[in-house]
Amino acid sequence: MSAVAFDTLKYVKTLKVAGFDEQQAEALAAVQADVLDKNLDDLATKHDLKELELRIATELAPLKWGMAIAVGGIIALILKSFFPH
């Protein structure tokens, strides 16, 4: 999985400017980094989506041909019923 840059030092400095003490700011930065790491592991990448698209296309190809044959057969039966031999 690709990593996302999370600048914990900048985050800590921003929290300290906002009034958090050093210990609170570092604890929040650590928790935020953990949350990002865990949540990003569940995200699909463009590569994952491309693989899924290819797999679906591969699985649907026989269904498309089957539908084409079924529709062709139905059309043939309809034509035969209107134009008997």
Number of C-alpha atoms within 10 A of each C-alpha: 10 7 9 10 8 13 10 16 12 11 17 22 17 13 18 16 11 10 11 15 13 12 11 14 22 19 12 16 21 14 12 14 16 12 11 14 15 10 9 15 12 9 10 10 13 9 9 11 11 11 12 12 12 12 11 11 12 11 11 12 10 11 11 12 11 12 11 12 12 12 12 12 12 12 12 11 12 11 11 11 10 8 8 6 5
